[in-house]
């Protein structure tokens, strides 16, 4: 009977070691001379979601190929570690539109209110994919300061996909705000 109890622990230990080796292998692949290998590694690290990958992915934000950098930005958001906020905020100033878009999405997934004002500024970006991702990120964060700029973008943006993203995000923020007000009033009535 004791052997039955020990086996699952051994399997969990083996699985954990395999997972750690896999993560380290993907981290090592971020340094590959091959572009496709680096971007696939950056993407996979986001799917795995282990915090061990945060610092290597932050380094990958400076990859000379935007394909790698923007996937690193998205993956940092998926992992959800606050150490990524400042580097992603800096990436919003990149000359590469896809990196700005990836950083916006990463920041949205992190739900950090420090990103609200910089993301609002991106609603005026010349590139539609940046404006769309900034709008979506603002919806994910859910801060009411973004409501008016999102409503304006939903009305005035020249791109239909940006308008749709801004309208969706504005609805998300209104719903979150209404839900929190209802929660507060329900709490008040119980007292």
C-alpha positions as CSV (number, residue, x, y, z in Angstrom):
1,X,0.0,0.0,0.0
2,X,2.9,2.4,0.8
3,X,4.3,1.9,-2.7
4,X,1.0,3.0,-4.2
5,X,1.2,6.3,-2.3
6,X,4.8,6.9,-3.3
7,X,4.4,6.4,-7.0
8,X,2.3,9.5,-7.7
9,X,4.8,11.6,-5.8
10,X,7.6,10.2,-7.9
11,X,5.6,11.0,-11.1
12,X,4.9,14.5,-9.9
13,X,8.6,15.0,-9.2
14,X,9.5,13.7,-12.6
15,X,6.8,15.9,-14.3
16,X,8.1,18.9,-12.5
17,X,11.7,18.3,-13.6
18,X,10.6,17.7,-17.2
19,X,8.6,21.0,-17.0
20,X,11.6,22.9,-15.7
21,X,13.9,21.4,-18.4
22,X,11.3,22.3,-21.1
23,X,11.1,25.9,-19.8
24,X,14.9,26.2,-19.7
25,X,15.1,24.8,-23.2
26,X,12.7,27.4,-24.5
27,X,14.6,30.2,-22.6
28,X,17.8,29.0,-24.3
29,X,16.1,29.0,-27.7
30,X,15.4,32.8,-27.2
31,X,19.1,33.2,-28.0
32,X,19.0,31.1,-31.2
33,X,20.5,32.6,-34.3
34,X,17.3,31.5,-36.1
35,X,14.4,34.0,-36.1
36,X,11.6,31.4,-36.4
37,X,13.1,29.5,-33.4
38,X,13.2,32.6,-31.3
39,X,9.6,33.7,-32.0
40,X,8.2,30.2,-31.4
41,X,10.1,30.0,-28.1
42,X,8.7,33.4,-27.0
43,X,5.2,32.3,-27.9
44,X,5.6,28.9,-26.2
45,X,6.9,30.6,-23.0
46,X,3.7,32.6,-22.8
47,X,1.6,29.5,-23.2
48,X,3.5,27.7,-20.5
49,X,3.1,30.8,-18.3
50,X,6.0,30.2,-15.9
51,X,7.5,33.2,-14.1
52,X,11.0,31.8,-14.7
53,X,10.6,33.2,-18.3
54,X,9.9,36.8,-17.3
55,X,13.4,38.2,-17.3
56,X,14.5,36.4,-20.5
57,X,11.3,37.6,-22.2
58,X,11.9,41.1,-21.1
59,X,15.4,40.8,-22.7
60,X,13.6,39.6,-25.9
61,X,11.7,42.9,-26.1
62,X,14.9,44.2,-27.5
63,X,15.3,41.5,-30.2
64,X,16.3,43.0,-33.5
65,X,13.3,41.3,-35.1
66,X,9.9,42.6,-34.2
67,X,8.4,39.1,-34.7
68,X,10.2,38.0,-31.6
69,X,9.7,41.2,-29.6
70,X,6.0,41.5,-30.1
71,X,5.4,37.8,-29.1
72,X,7.6,38.4,-26.0
73,X,5.4,41.3,-25.1
74,X,2.2,39.3,-25.5
75,X,3.8,36.4,-23.5
76,X,4.8,38.7,-20.7
77,X,1.1,39.7,-20.3
78,X,0.0,36.0,-20.3
79,X,2.5,35.2,-17.6
80,X,1.1,38.0,-15.4
81,X,4.2,39.1,-13.5
82,X,4.3,42.7,-12.4
83,X,8.0,42.9,-13.3
84,X,6.9,43.2,-16.9
85,X,5.0,46.4,-16.5
86,X,7.8,48.9,-16.8
87,X,9.5,47.2,-19.7
88,X,6.2,47.0,-21.5
89,X,5.4,50.6,-20.8
90,X,8.8,51.5,-22.4
91,X,8.0,49.3,-25.4
92,X,4.9,51.4,-26.1
93,X,7.4,54.0,-27.3
94,X,9.0,51.7,-29.9
95,X,9.3,52.8,-33.5
96,X,7.9,49.3,-34.4
97,X,4.1,49.3,-34.6
98,X,3.8,45.6,-33.9
99,X,5.9,45.9,-30.7
100,X,3.6,48.8,-29.6
101,X,0.6,46.6,-30.3
102,X,2.0,43.6,-28.4
103,X,3.1,45.7,-25.5
104,X,-0.4,47.2,-25.3
105,X,-2.0,43.8,-25.3
106,X,0.5,42.5,-22.7
107,X,-0.3,45.5,-20.4
108,X,-4.0,44.9,-20.8
109,X,-3.5,41.3,-19.6
110,X,-1.6,42.6,-16.6
111,X,-4.5,44.9,-15.6
112,X,-2.1,47.5,-14.3
113,X,-3.6,51.0,-14.0
114,X,-0.2,52.6,-14.6
115,X,-0.8,51.7,-18.3
116,X,-4.1,53.6,-18.7
117,X,-2.8,57.0,-19.6
118,X,-0.1,55.7,-22.1
119,X,-2.7,53.4,-23.7
120,X,-5.2,56.2,-24.0
121,X,-2.4,58.1,-25.9
122,X,-2.0,55.2,-28.2
123,X,-5.7,55.6,-29.3
124,X,-4.2,58.3,-31.5
125,X,-1.4,56.2,-33.0
126,X,-1.0,56.4,-36.8
127,X,-1.2,52.6,-37.1
128,X,-4.6,51.0,-36.8
129,X,-3.3,47.7,-35.3
130,X,-1.8,49.8,-32.4
131,X,-5.0,51.7,-31.9
132,X,-7.1,48.5,-31.9
133,X,-4.8,46.7,-29.4
134,X,-4.7,49.8,-27.2
135,X,-8.5,49.9,-27.1
136,X,-8.7,46.2,-26.3
137,X,-6.1,46.6,-23.5
138,X,-8.0,49.5,-22.0
139,X,-11.1,47.3,-21.9
140,X,-9.2,44.5,-20.1
141,X,-7.8,47.0,-17.5
142,X,-11.3,48.4,-17.0
143,X,-10.4,51.8,-15.6
144,X,-13.1,54.4,-16.0
145,X,-10.6,57.1,-17.1
146,X,-10.5,55.3,-20.4
147,X,-14.3,55.5,-21.0
148,X,-14.5,58.9,-22.7
149,X,-11.5,58.3,-25.0
150,X,-12.8,54.9,-26.0
151,X,-16.2,56.3,-26.8
152,X,-14.6,59.0,-28.9
153,X,-12.6,56.4,-30.7
154,X,-15.7,54.2,-31.2
155,X,-17.3,57.2,-32.9
156,X,-14.4,58.9,-34.8
157,X,-11.8,56.4,-35.7
158,X,-11.4,55.9,-39.5
159,X,-11.0,52.1,-39.1
160,X,-14.0,49.9,-38.5
161,X,-12.0,47.3,-36.4
162,X,-10.7,50.0,-34.1
163,X,-14.2,51.4,-33.7
164,X,-15.5,47.9,-32.8
165,X,-12.7,47.3,-30.3
166,X,-13.2,50.7,-28.7
167,X,-17.0,50.2,-28.5
168,X,-16.5,46.7,-27.0
169,X,-14.0,48.0,-24.4
170,X,-16.2,50.9,-23.4
171,X,-19.1,48.4,-22.9
172,X,-16.8,46.3,-20.7
173,X,-15.8,49.2,-18.6
174,X,-19.4,50.4,-18.2
175,X,-20.5,46.8,-17.2
176,X,-17.6,46.5,-14.7
177,X,-18.5,49.9,-13.2
178,X,-22.2,49.1,-12.9
179,X,-21.4,45.7,-11.3
180,X,-19.2,47.3,-8.7
181,X,-21.8,50.0,-7.9
182,X,-24.4,47.3,-7.5
183,X,-22.1,45.4,-5.2
184,X,-21.5,48.5,-3.1
185,X,-25.2,49.2,-2.8
186,X,-25.9,45.6,-1.9
187,X,-23.2,45.9,0.8
188,X,-24.7,49.1,2.1
189,X,-28.2,47.6,2.3
190,X,-26.9,44.7,4.4
191,X,-25.6,47.1,7.1
